């Protein structure tokens, strides 16, 4: 049996979308027993965006449309559409199928992937593997969440964290490229089901987001750095050589603790959590798209993408900045 050639892949374009409505810490202080100072000290979050009318599919399609336009590709060129989400209400048709329909993408395989906050980096790896195997030439990989739909607005420990938004990437195979220097490095991924209850979104609709914040904080600040170092090693680089670091935007204290442990002093670090809150699977592509749009990371620079969350699960890889 003849097998397809293995081609390197890379992110060729990005796009993001957030709702217009801004919810401030002071707004939340009028809803629950909290304050701007309390939220900033514990999370670093100042504002978040809330979708009043838009659905997860609306957010995903808006971000994906921008990424597709930036890529210069025709919708018919896209052979795979993957949406990472844990908050979509629709089960069938999938959010990905709805996005494909809205963007006029004919015949592509379209599926949703739920790996909590690690969803986008997991879906990126799945798309990378599919394109390397020759299953498609171009893919749209999207992280989209409407976390406001699953927020308990009476729980001050969680309602201060969450926001809505979407980020998208066009991923393309490069038949003329060198397989020794791919634009998307090998993935490091896994889960610890023994701690699966630490972050959860369970129950009949309407489910509510809940987490054991201290458990997640201790786990992230003590166990993630070696996994990130492993992702760098697999990509043939080190944390000190990174041009950018985009981790899951869960908590500014976690992000800054990880950067200190890694010693990545020269990297541009995504801190989008400050203005967007925790947007779950959308947080990595949303933050990356903003950094690239503002030209804060040099094209061609190695950028770490790493996310973690419910499961407890994690997934990450080093990519070449488009």
matplotlib code that plots the C-alpha trace (Angstrom):
import matplotlib.pyplot as plt

x = [0.0, 1.4, 1.5, 1.3, 4.4, 4.9, 4.9, 5.8, 3.0, 2.8, 0.4, 0.0, -2.7, -4.6, -7.8, -9.7, -13.0, -14.5, -17.9, -18.4, -19.7, -17.0, -17.6, -15.3, -14.3, -16.3, -19.4, -18.9, -18.5, -22.1, -23.2, -21.3, -19.2, -15.9, -13.8, -11.5, -8.5, -9.5, -9.8, -6.6, -4.5, -5.7, -6.0, -4.6, -7.9, -9.3, -11.9, -13.6, -15.9, -19.4, -21.5, -25.1, -26.6, -23.7, -23.5, -20.3, -20.8, -21.1, -17.8, -16.0, -17.2, -16.1, -12.6, -12.3, -13.5, -10.7, -8.1, -9.3, -9.2, -5.7, -4.5, -5.5, -7.0, -10.3, -12.9, -12.7, -9.0, -9.9, -10.1, -10.5, -12.3, -11.9, -13.5, -12.2, -15.0, -16.5, -19.3, -21.2, -24.9, -25.3, -24.3, -25.3, -24.6, -21.3, -20.0, -17.3, -20.0, -21.8, -18.7, -17.9, -21.4, -21.2, -17.9, -18.9, -16.3, -17.5, -16.9, -14.4, -14.3, -15.7, -15.7, -15.7, -13.1, -13.6, -10.5, -11.4, -9.0, -6.4, -8.7, -7.1, -3.6, -5.0, -6.9, -3.9, -1.9, -4.7, -4.8, -1.0, -1.0, -3.8, -2.1, 1.2, -0.5, -2.0, -5.6, -5.9, -3.7, -5.2, -7.1, -9.0, -8.4, -10.6, -10.9, -14.3, -16.1, -19.1, -18.2, -20.8, -23.4, -21.9, -21.0, -22.6, -23.0, -23.5, -20.2, -17.5, -14.7, -15.5, -17.6, -14.7, -12.6, -14.5, -15.0, -16.1, -14.2, -12.6, -9.3, -8.5, -5.5, -5.1, -2.7, -1.2, 1.0, 4.2, 5.1, 8.2, 9.4, 11.9, 10.4, 13.4, 12.2, 8.4, 6.5, 4.6, 6.7, 5.9, 3.1, 3.4, 0.0, -1.6, -4.0, -4.2, -7.7, -7.0, -7.4, -10.2, -12.6, -10.3, -11.9, -15.3, -18.3, -20.8, -24.6, -27.6, -27.9, -27.5, -24.2, -22.0, -18.3, -16.6, -13.0, -10.8, -8.7, -5.9, -5.5, -5.2, -2.8, -0.4, -0.5, 0.1, 3.0, 4.8, 4.2, 3.8, 7.4, 8.9, 6.2, 7.0, 10.7, 9.9, 7.9, 10.8, 13.3, 11.1, 11.2, 14.9, 15.0, 15.1, 12.9, 15.7, 15.5, 11.8, 10.6, 7.1, 5.2, 1.5, 0.1, -3.5, -4.8, -6.2, -4.5, -1.7, 0.0, 0.3, 1.6, 4.3, 5.3, 5.8, 7.9, 10.2, 10.7, 11.5, 14.0, 12.6, 13.7, 13.8, 10.4, 7.3, 4.8, 1.0, -0.9, -4.2, -5.9, -5.8, -8.2, -10.0, -10.2, -10.2, -11.7, -10.9, -10.1, -10.2, -7.5, -4.3, -5.4, -7.0, -3.8, -1.5, -3.6, -3.4, 0.3, 0.9, -1.6, 0.3, 3.6, 5.0, 6.6, 8.9, 7.8, 9.7, 10.4, 9.7, 6.6, 5.5, 1.8, 0.8, -2.6, -4.0, -7.4, -10.2, -9.2, -6.7, -5.4, -2.6, -1.2, 1.4, 3.9, 6.4, 5.3, 6.9, 5.3, 3.5]
y = [0.0, 3.4, 5.9, 9.7, 11.7, 13.3, 17.1, 19.7, 22.1, 25.6, 28.2, 30.6, 33.0, 33.9, 35.7, 36.5, 37.9, 39.1, 40.4, 44.1, 44.1, 44.7, 43.5, 45.2, 44.2, 47.1, 45.7, 42.4, 44.1, 45.2, 41.6, 39.6, 40.2, 41.1, 44.1, 45.3, 44.9, 41.4, 40.2, 41.9, 40.5, 36.9, 36.7, 39.7, 40.1, 43.6, 43.1, 40.4, 40.3, 38.9, 37.7, 38.8, 37.6, 35.7, 32.0, 29.9, 29.3, 33.1, 33.7, 30.8, 31.9, 35.5, 34.5, 31.8, 34.2, 36.7, 33.9, 32.6, 36.1, 36.8, 33.5, 34.4, 31.0, 30.2, 28.5, 25.4, 25.0, 24.1, 20.4, 20.2, 22.4, 21.7, 23.7, 23.3, 24.1, 22.9, 25.5, 25.0, 24.2, 22.5, 18.9, 18.1, 19.6, 20.4, 24.0, 23.2, 22.1, 25.4, 27.4, 25.5, 26.3, 29.9, 30.4, 28.5, 25.7, 22.7, 19.1, 19.5, 17.1, 19.2, 18.2, 19.6, 18.6, 19.0, 18.9, 21.8, 24.7, 22.5, 22.1, 24.4, 23.0, 19.5, 20.3, 22.0, 18.8, 16.7, 18.9, 18.9, 15.1, 14.9, 17.3, 15.5, 12.3, 13.8, 13.9, 17.6, 20.4, 23.2, 23.3, 25.8, 25.2, 27.3, 27.7, 29.3, 29.6, 31.3, 30.7, 33.2, 30.5, 28.2, 30.7, 30.8, 34.5, 34.1, 32.3, 35.0, 32.4, 31.6, 34.3, 36.8, 34.5, 33.8, 35.5, 34.8, 34.9, 33.0, 32.6, 30.8, 29.6, 28.4, 25.5, 24.5, 21.6, 22.6, 20.0, 21.9, 22.3, 20.4, 17.7, 18.4, 21.9, 22.0, 25.1, 23.1, 21.1, 17.8, 17.9, 17.1, 16.1, 14.0, 14.0, 13.1, 11.7, 11.2, 15.0, 15.2, 16.9, 19.8, 21.6, 20.5, 21.4, 18.7, 18.1, 18.6, 21.8, 24.3, 23.0, 25.3, 25.7, 24.8, 24.3, 23.7, 26.8, 26.0, 22.5, 23.8, 26.6, 24.2, 21.7, 24.3, 26.1, 22.9, 20.4, 22.3, 23.6, 20.2, 19.5, 22.8, 22.1, 18.7, 20.5, 22.8, 19.9, 18.0, 21.1, 21.4, 24.6, 25.8, 28.2, 30.8, 30.7, 31.3, 34.5, 34.2, 32.3, 31.9, 29.7, 29.2, 32.5, 31.2, 33.4, 36.0, 34.6, 31.2, 32.7, 34.7, 31.9, 29.6, 32.2, 32.7, 28.9, 28.6, 31.5, 32.7, 36.3, 37.1, 35.9, 38.1, 36.7, 36.7, 38.4, 38.7, 37.3, 40.9, 42.2, 39.0, 36.8, 33.0, 32.1, 28.4, 26.8, 30.2, 31.7, 30.5, 31.4, 34.6, 35.8, 34.6, 36.4, 39.6, 39.5, 38.8, 41.5, 44.0, 42.6, 42.0, 38.7, 38.5, 36.4, 33.1, 33.2, 30.1, 30.5, 28.1, 27.3, 25.4, 24.9, 23.0, 22.6, 20.2, 16.6, 17.6, 17.7, 19.5, 19.9, 22.1, 22.6, 25.1, 26.8, 29.2, 32.6, 33.5]
z = [0.0, -1.0, 1.8, 1.5, 2.1, 5.5, 5.1, 7.7, 8.8, 10.0, 11.2, 8.3, 9.6, 12.8, 13.7, 16.9, 18.0, 21.3, 22.2, 22.6, 26.2, 28.8, 32.4, 34.9, 38.4, 39.7, 37.8, 39.6, 42.9, 42.5, 41.9, 44.5, 47.6, 46.0, 45.0, 42.2, 44.6, 45.7, 42.1, 40.9, 43.8, 43.3, 39.6, 37.8, 35.9, 35.3, 32.7, 30.7, 27.6, 27.8, 24.8, 25.3, 22.0, 20.3, 20.5, 20.5, 16.8, 16.2, 18.1, 16.3, 12.8, 13.4, 14.4, 11.7, 9.0, 10.0, 9.9, 6.6, 5.1, 6.4, 4.9, 1.3, 0.8, -0.8, 1.5, -0.9, 0.0, 3.7, 4.2, 7.9, 10.5, 14.2, 17.0, 20.5, 23.0, 26.3, 26.4, 23.1, 23.7, 20.3, 20.1, 16.5, 14.1, 15.6, 16.0, 13.5, 10.9, 11.5, 11.0, 7.8, 6.5, 7.4, 5.7, 2.6, 3.2, 1.1, 1.9, 4.8, 7.7, 10.6, 14.3, 17.8, 20.4, 24.1, 26.2, 28.5, 28.5, 26.7, 23.8, 21.3, 21.6, 21.5, 18.3, 16.8, 17.4, 15.8, 12.8, 12.5, 12.5, 10.0, 7.6, 8.0, 7.0, 3.9, 5.0, 4.1, 2.8, 4.9, 8.2, 10.3, 14.1, 16.4, 20.1, 21.0, 24.3, 25.8, 29.4, 30.6, 29.7, 32.3, 35.0, 38.4, 38.9, 42.6, 43.2, 43.7, 43.5, 39.9, 38.3, 38.5, 36.3, 33.2, 29.8, 26.3, 23.0, 20.1, 18.4, 15.1, 13.2, 9.6, 9.5, 6.2, 5.0, 3.2, 0.5, -0.4, 3.2, 5.2, 7.5, 9.8, 10.5, 10.9, 11.9, 14.4, 16.8, 18.4, 21.0, 24.7, 26.0, 28.6, 31.6, 35.3, 35.8, 39.5, 39.7, 37.3, 39.8, 40.2, 37.2, 36.1, 34.0, 34.8, 34.9, 32.7, 30.8, 32.5, 33.9, 36.0, 36.0, 39.3, 40.3, 43.3, 42.8, 45.2, 43.8, 40.3, 41.3, 43.2, 40.3, 37.6, 39.5, 40.5, 37.7, 34.4, 34.0, 33.3, 30.7, 29.0, 29.0, 27.4, 24.6, 24.0, 23.9, 21.4, 19.2, 19.4, 21.5, 25.1, 27.1, 27.0, 23.1, 22.9, 21.2, 22.8, 25.5, 25.2, 28.0, 29.0, 30.4, 33.7, 36.2, 36.0, 39.1, 37.4, 34.2, 36.0, 38.2, 35.2, 33.3, 36.4, 36.7, 33.0, 33.0, 29.7, 30.2, 26.5, 25.5, 25.0, 27.4, 26.8, 29.6, 27.9, 31.0, 32.4, 29.8, 28.7, 31.8, 31.5, 28.1, 28.4, 25.0, 23.4, 25.5, 23.7, 20.1, 21.3, 23.1, 20.2, 17.6, 19.5, 20.0, 16.3, 15.2, 17.4, 15.9, 19.4, 18.3, 15.3, 12.4, 12.4, 16.1, 18.2, 20.3, 23.1, 23.2, 26.3, 27.9, 30.9, 32.5, 33.2, 33.2, 34.6, 31.0, 29.2, 25.7, 24.2, 21.4, 20.0, 16.8, 14.4, 14.6, 11.4]

ax = plt.figure().add_subplot(projection="3d")
ax.plot(x, y, z, "-o")
ax.set_aspect("equal")
plt.show()
